[in-house]
């Protein structure tokens, strides 16, 4: 694969970076990534991955664009209110970069389809807005041995961790079971700062790019927690749990399964 002159110009500021170069750009163009959730996190993550030239991107989201989304979901506009978010994201990304082939999946990611999605890609970005999907993606990625970059936001705060199946702690190692319904307020109830969603979505894109290129230090075994209101960030180091039901020595979860889905519209 040879880079075209237009591609060399488009990605020039990226190609000159140590660890990327023309070889790295070719890797990005050949890569395939799944983004689950085209909301606040997914908007930023998807936009930066498309801009970077990740060649094939799947965007999965069953929701439609609403006016109250636009404060933080920058991949959509007021002209597409009522349109499926996955379709809106595809249009925006392909308008930004015609090197990128985007597959819109306007469906709910569930046990019946998650493994098919996960196994078809090189890495997954969890930009979902509810705990059941986060556990589902974690389990599927561990089973399929695909790296997963998880993030979650609420109010002015967010967190991000990269899960390298078989090597680093998975989501269930840290949080064995979902919180009871109503225990944590939703973004609809507590609110969310758009810039916080953008920040953590961009960090997810950076993690995905590092995974594809095999460069830098990813957030394996580390949760990065940030509060933009206080401009404070800290790391929490986590280890694999030998008794984890999905990645432990004797896993009891051997296939993804659906659980109830309280919604937090991030």
LOGUVO-564847 format. One line per 10 residues: for each residue x, y, z of N, C-alpha, C. Coordinates in steps of 0.05 Angstrom, whole numbers, always signed. Example, Ala and Ser with C-alpha at 12.3 -4.5 7.8 and 13.67 -1.06 7.14 Angstrom:
<sites>
+264/-114/+156/+246/-90/+156/+264/-66/+156; +257/-45/+142/+273/-21/+143/+258/+1/+157
</sites>
This chain:
<sites>
+17/-24/+0/+0/+0/+0/+18/+25/+0; +13/+42/-19/+28/+67/-21/+10/+91/-16; +20/+109/+1/+4/+133/+7/+3/+151/-18; -21/+161/-22/-25/+180/-44/-14/+208/-36; -8/+224/-56/+2/+251/-50/-17/+267/-32; -43/+264/-38/-63/+278/-21/-64/+268/+7; -58/+242/+11/-57/+231/+38/-32/+240/+53; -10/+242/+39/+14/+252/+51/+10/+281/+61; -4/+296/+45/-10/+324/+53/-30/+325/+76; -51/+309/+74/-72/+309/+95/-61/+302/+122
-45/+281/+123/-35/+271/+149/-7/+280/+155; +3/+300/+142/+31/+308/+144/+39/+314/+172; +22/+328/+188/+30/+335/+215/+30/+311/+233; +16/+290/+225/+16/+265/+240/+39/+247/+232; +44/+247/+206/+65/+229/+196/+93/+237/+207; +98/+263/+212/+124/+271/+221/+129/+265/+251; +108/+255/+265/+112/+248/+293/+128/+223/+296; +146/+223/+317/+161/+199/+323/+142/+176/+329; +147/+154/+317/+131/+130/+323/+108/+126/+303; +104/+146/+286/+82/+143/+266/+94/+141/+238
+101/+162/+225/+113/+161/+199/+94/+150/+178; +104/+145/+155/+88/+134/+134/+78/+106/+140; +95/+90/+153/+87/+62/+160/+64/+63/+180; +65/+80/+200/+43/+82/+219/+18/+92/+206; +20/+111/+188/-4/+121/+174/-18/+99/+158; -2/+82/+146/-13/+59/+131/-27/+40/+150; -16/+36/+174/-29/+19/+194/-57/+30/+202; -58/+57/+205/-83/+69/+212/-103/+66/+190; -95/+70/+166/-113/+67/+143/-123/+39/+139; -107/+19/+148/-115/-9/+146/-131/-19/+170
-133/-3/+191/-145/-12/+216/-175/-10/+215; -188/-25/+233/-217/-25/+235/-224/-23/+265; -241/-4/+271/-248/+2/+299/-279/+3/+302; -289/-5/+324/-317/-3/+331/-321/+18/+353; -339/+36/+349/-347/+56/+369/-376/+50/+377; -380/+43/+402/-407/+38/+411/-417/+62/+427; -436/+76/+415/-446/+100/+427/-437/+124/+411; -456/+139/+400/-450/+164/+384/-461/+188/+399; -456/+188/+425/-465/+211/+442/-442/+229/+447; -440/+239/+472/-419/+259/+479/-391/+247/+476
-386/+224/+487/-360/+211/+484/-355/+202/+455; -374/+189/+444/-371/+178/+417/-367/+199/+396; -379/+222/+399/-376/+244/+380/-347/+252/+377; -335/+257/+400/-307/+266/+400/-288/+244/+391; -292/+220/+401/-276/+197/+394/-277/+191/+364; -301/+190/+354/-305/+184/+325/-293/+205/+308; -297/+230/+315/-287/+253/+299/-257/+252/+296; -243/+247/+319/-214/+246/+318/-203/+221/+305; -217/+199/+307/-207/+175/+293/-211/+178/+263; -233/+190/+255/-237/+195/+226/-216/+215/+216
-211/+236/+231/-191/+256/+223/-163/+243/+220; -157/+224/+238/-131/+211/+238/-128/+191/+215; -149/+184/+202/-148/+166/+180/-150/+137/+186; -165/+131/+208/-171/+102/+213/-190/+93/+191; -181/+73/+176/-194/+66/+151/-222/+57/+152; -229/+40/+172/-256/+30/+174/-266/+33/+202; -289/+45/+205/-301/+51/+231/-330/+42/+232; -337/+26/+251/-365/+19/+256/-375/+37/+278; -398/+50/+274/-411/+66/+295/-438/+53/+301; -442/+44/+326/-466/+31/+334/-481/+48/+354
-506/+55/+349/-523/+70/+367/-551/+68/+358; -569/+60/+376/-597/+57/+368/-614/+82/+371; -603/+103/+383/-618/+127/+389/-620/+146/+365; -638/+165/+366/-640/+186/+346/-631/+212/+359; -622/+230/+342/-612/+256/+351/-635/+273/+363; -631/+283/+387/-650/+301/+400/-637/+329/+404; -654/+349/+406/-643/+376/+409/-626/+379/+434; -633/+365/+455/-617/+367/+480/-590/+353/+478; -586/+338/+457/-559/+325/+453/-538/+345/+444; -546/+366/+430/-527/+382/+415/-508/+398/+432
-514/+401/+458/-496/+416/+476/-469/+401/+479; -468/+375/+473/-444/+360/+477/-438/+340/+455; -457/+333/+439/-453/+312/+418/-447/+326/+392; -421/+334/+389/-413/+352/+368/-412/+340/+341; -416/+314/+338/-416/+302/+312/-443/+306/+298; -463/+314/+313/-490/+319/+302/-495/+349/+301; -516/+357/+286/-523/+385/+284/-554/+387/+286; -563/+412/+288/-592/+416/+290/-607/+408/+265; -593/+405/+243/-606/+397/+218/-612/+368/+217; -602/+352/+236/-607/+323/+235/-623/+314/+260
-636/+332/+274/-653/+323/+296/-674/+304/+285; -676/+281/+298/-695/+260/+290/-682/+239/+273; -657/+243/+264/-642/+223/+248/-628/+204/+267; -625/+179/+258/-610/+160/+274/-581/+170/+279; -572/+169/+304/-545/+179/+310/-523/+165/+294; -526/+139/+290/-505/+125/+275/-504/+135/+247; -526/+141/+235/-527/+151/+208/-516/+179/+206; -524/+196/+226/-514/+224/+227/-483/+224/+230; -473/+207/+248/-444/+205/+252/-430/+197/+227; -441/+177/+213/-429/+168/+188/-426/+191/+168
-448/+206/+165/-448/+228/+146/-426/+249/+153; -425/+255/+178/-405/+276/+186/-376/+266/+182; -371/+241/+190/-344/+230/+188/-335/+227/+159; -353/+218/+142/-346/+215/+114/-343/+241/+99; -358/+262/+109/-354/+289/+98/-327/+300/+106; -319/+294/+131/-293/+303/+141/-270/+289/+125; -272/+263/+120/-250/+248/+109/-260/+226/+91; -256/+229/+65/-266/+208/+46/-247/+184/+45; -225/+184/+60/-209/+160/+63/-222/+139/+81; -241/+149/+97/-253/+132/+118/-279/+120/+109
-281/+94/+113/-306/+79/+107/-321/+74/+133; -344/+86/+136/-359/+84/+161/-384/+66/+157; -387/+47/+175/-411/+31/+175/-429/+39/+198; -453/+48/+192/-472/+57/+212/-489/+33/+220; -490/+28/+246/-507/+7/+257/-527/+20/+276; -550/+27/+266/-571/+40/+282/-587/+19/+298; -572/+3/+313/-585/-19/+328/-574/-19/+357; -588/-31/+375/-579/-35/+402/-558/-57/+403; -535/-52/+413/-515/-73/+417/-525/-91/+439; -527/-116/+434/-538/-136/+453/-522/-162/+450
-529/-181/+467/-515/-206/+468/-516/-220/+440; -538/-216/+426/-541/-230/+400/-522/-219/+378; -513/-195/+381/-496/-184/+359/-469/-174/+368; -464/-173/+394/-439/-160/+403/-414/-175/+394; -413/-201/+395/-389/-215/+387/-383/-212/+357; -404/-211/+341/-399/-206/+313/-386/-179/+307; -395/-159/+322/-383/-132/+319/-354/-132/+329; -350/-142/+353/-324/-141/+366/-303/-157/+351; -311/-181/+341/-291/-198/+327/-284/-187/+300; -299/-168/+289/-294/-158/+262/-274/-134/+263
-265/-126/+287/-249/-101/+288/-223/-107/+304; -206/-87/+303/-180/-89/+317/-181/-78/+345; -200/-60/+351/-203/-48/+377/-231/-36/+380; -240/-33/+405/-267/-23/+410/-266/+0/+429; -282/+21/+424/-285/+44/+441/-312/+42/+454; -313/+40/+481/-338/+39/+496/-346/+68/+502; -363/+79/+485/-374/+106/+490/-403/+104/+497; -411/+82/+508/-439/+77/+515/-448/+94/+538; -474/+94/+543/-486/+111/+563/-500/+96/+585; -494/+70/+588/-507/+55/+609/-490/+32/+618
-493/+23/+643/-477/+2/+654/-480/-25/+640; -505/-33/+634/-507/-59/+621/-491/-62/+595; -490/-41/+579/-474/-42/+554/-445/-43/+561; -436/-29/+581/-408/-29/+589/-399/-57/+597; -416/-71/+613/-409/-98/+621/-410/-117/+597; -429/-113/+580/-432/-130/+556/-407/-127/+538; -398/-103/+533/-375/-98/+517/-349/-109/+530; -347/-106/+556/-324/-117/+570/-323/-147/+567; -345/-160/+572/-346/-190/+570/-339/-199/+541; -352/-185/+522/-347/-193/+494/-318/-189/+485
-306/-167/+493/-279/-161/+486/-259/-180/+499; -264/-188/+524/-247/-207/+538/-250/-234/+524; -274/-242/+518/-278/-268/+505/-266/-269/+477; -268/-247/+462/-258/-245/+435/-229/-236/+433; -217/-229/+456/-190/-220/+458/-185/-195/+441; -202/-175/+444/-199/-150/+430/-195/-127/+451; -176/-110/+447/-172/-88/+466/-197/-69/+467; -203/-60/+491/-226/-43/+495/-217/-18/+510; -226/+5/+501/-221/+30/+515/-248/+40/+526; -250/+38/+552/-275/+46/+566/-273/+74/+576
-295/+89/+574/-296/+115/+588/-325/+119/+598; -327/+136/+618/-353/+144/+629/-351/+172/+639; -373/+187/+637/-373/+215/+646/-399/+221/+661; -397/+240/+679/-420/+250/+694/-413/+277/+705; -430/+296/+701/-425/+323/+712/-400/+335/+699; -381/+342/+716/-356/+354/+707/-333/+333/+706; -340/+308/+712/-319/+288/+716/-321/+265/+696; -298/+251/+694/-298/+227/+676/-276/+208/+684; -276/+185/+672/-256/+165/+677/-251/+150/+651; -227/+139/+649/-220/+123/+625/-200/+102/+633
-203/+78/+621/-184/+56/+625/-183/+40/+599; -159/+29/+594/-156/+11/+571/-154/-17/+582; -169/-35/+569/-170/-63/+578/-156/-80/+556; -135/-93/+564/-120/-110/+546/-125/-139/+555; -144/-153/+542/-152/-179/+552/-129/-199/+555; -129/-212/+578/-108/-231/+584/-83/-219/+596; -82/-192/+596/-58/-179/+606/-65/-161/+630; -84/-143/+626/-91/-124/+646/-119/-129/+658; -125/-115/+679/-151/-117/+692/-173/-110/+673; -195/-125/+674/-218/-118/+658/-238/-102/+676
-260/-94/+664/-279/-78/+678/-291/-93/+702; -296/-119/+698/-307/-135/+720/-287/-140/+742; -261/-139/+736/-241/-142/+757/-244/-119/+777; -251/-96/+767/-253/-72/+784/-281/-69/+796; -301/-73/+779/-329/-70/+787/-343/-96/+780; -343/-116/+798/-354/-143/+792/-382/-144/+781; -399/-126/+792/-427/-126/+784/-437/-97/+780; -457/-93/+763/-468/-66/+759/-480/-56/+785; -480/-29/+788/-493/-18/+812/-523/-21/+810; -537/-22/+833/-566/-25/+833/-578/-2/+817
-601/-7/+804/-615/+14/+790/-621/+37/+808; -614/+61/+799/-620/+85/+815/-598/+93/+835; -578/+76/+838/-557/+82/+857/-539/+105/+848; -536/+107/+822/-519/+128/+810/-537/+145/+792; -538/+171/+796/-556/+188/+779/-547/+187/+750; -567/+190/+733/-561/+191/+704/-552/+218/+696; -541/+220/+672/-533/+247/+662/-558/+265/+658; -580/+252/+652/-605/+268/+651/-612/+281/+678; -605/+266/+699/-611/+276/+726/-590/+295/+737; -565/+288/+732/-542/+302/+744/-530/+322/+725
-535/+320/+699/-523/+337/+680/-495/+329/+671; -485/+341/+650/-458/+335/+641/-447/+359/+625; -422/+365/+629/-409/+387/+615/-400/+376/+588; -407/+390/+567/-400/+381/+540/-370/+378/+536; -355/+397/+547/-326/+397/+544/-314/+372/+558; -326/+363/+580/-316/+339/+594/-320/+315/+576; -343/+313/+563/-347/+291/+545/-327/+292/+522; -323/+316/+511/-303/+319/+489/-275/+311/+497; -267/+318/+521/-241/+312/+531/-236/+282/+533; -255/+269/+546/-251/+240/+551/-255/+224/+525
-272/+233/+507/-275/+220/+481/-249/+223/+465; -236/+246/+466/-211/+250/+453/-189/+232/+464; -189/+229/+491/-170/+211/+503/-174/+182/+494; -200/+174/+490/-205/+148/+479/-193/+145/+451; -197/+165/+435/-186/+164/+408/-155/+161/+409; -142/+176/+427/-113/+174/+430/-105/+146/+438; -120/+133/+457/-114/+106/+465/-117/+87/+442; -138/+89/+426/-142/+72/+403/-119/+74/+383; -111/+99/+378/-89/+104/+359/-63/+91/+369; -58/+93/+395/-34/+81/+406/-35/+50/+404
-59/+39/+409/-62/+10/+406/-56/+1/+378; -68/+15/+358/-64/+7/+330/-35/+8/+323; -21/+29/+332/+7/+34/+324/+27/+20/+342; +18/+11/+365/+37/-2/+384/+57/+17/+395; +48/+42/+401/+67/+62/+411/+57/+73/+438; +75/+85/+452/+68/+99/+477/+60/+80/+499; +49/+91/+520/+40/+77/+544/+10/+80/+546; -4/+58/+542/-33/+59/+544/-42/+56/+573; -68/+60/+577/-78/+60/+605/-86/+32/+614; -70/+12/+606/-73/-15/+617/-68/-15/+647
-87/-25/+662/-82/-27/+691/-83/-1/+706; -92/+20/+692/-94/+47/+705/-120/+60/+697; -134/+70/+717/-158/+86/+711/-149/+115/+714; -153/+131/+694/-148/+159/+695/-174/+173/+701; -175/+186/+724/-199/+200/+734/-194/+230/+732; -213/+244/+721/-209/+273/+718/-234/+289/+726; -229/+312/+738/-250/+331/+745/-243/+357/+733; -257/+365/+712/-249/+389/+697/-257/+414/+713; -276/+412/+732/-283/+435/+747/-260/+444/+765; -246/+425/+777/-223/+431/+794/-197/+429/+779
-199/+422/+753/-175/+417/+736/-155/+398/+750; -167/+375/+760/-151/+355/+774/-153/+328/+761; -131/+314/+759/-130/+288/+748/-113/+270/+766; -121/+245/+768/-106/+226/+784/-108/+198/+771; -88/+181/+777/-88/+154/+768/-95/+135/+791; -111/+115/+784/-116/+93/+803/-106/+67/+790; -86/+55/+803/-74/+30/+792/-91/+6/+800; -97/-11/+781/-114/-34/+786/-101/-59/+776; -106/-81/+789/-94/-107/+781/-116/-127/+773; -108/-146/+757/-126/-168/+750/-136/-182/+775
-160/-190/+775/-172/-206/+797/-171/-235/+788; -156/-252/+802/-155/-280/+794/-182/-294/+795; -200/-282/+811/-227/-294/+814/-248/-280/+796; -239/-263/+778/-257/-249/+760/-274/-269/+745; -300/-265/+743/-318/-284/+730/-314/-286/+700; -300/-266/+688/-297/-267/+659/-268/-271/+650; -249/-259/+665/-221/-262/+656/-203/-276/+677; -216/-287/+698/-201/-300/+719/-192/-328/+712; -181/-342/+731/-170/-369/+726/-192/-389/+719; -215/-386/+731/-238/-404/+725/-262/-387/+718
-263/-377/+694/-285/-359/+687/-312/-373/+686; -332/-360/+697/-359/-371/+696/-375/-358/+673; -366/-334/+664/-379/-321/+641/-364/-328/+616; -376/-345/+600/-363/-354/+576/-376/-344/+550; -398/-330/+553/-411/-317/+530/-425/-292/+540; -427/-271/+524/-440/-247/+532/-470/-251/+538; -480/-236/+556/-509/-238/+562/-520/-210/+569; -546/-207/+564/-559/-182/+568/-569/-180/+597; -567/-156/+608/-579/-150/+634/-596/-125/+631; -612/-119/+652/-630/-96/+650/-614/-70/+644
-627/-51/+632/-613/-28/+621/-624/-1/+630; -617/+8/+655/-624/+36/+662/-608/+55/+644; -620/+76/+635/-608/+93/+615/-596/+118/+627; -572/+125/+618/-559/+151/+624/-551/+163/+597; -566/+183/+588/-561/+194/+561/-537/+212/+561; -513/+201/+559/-489/+217/+557/-485/+228/+530
</sites>
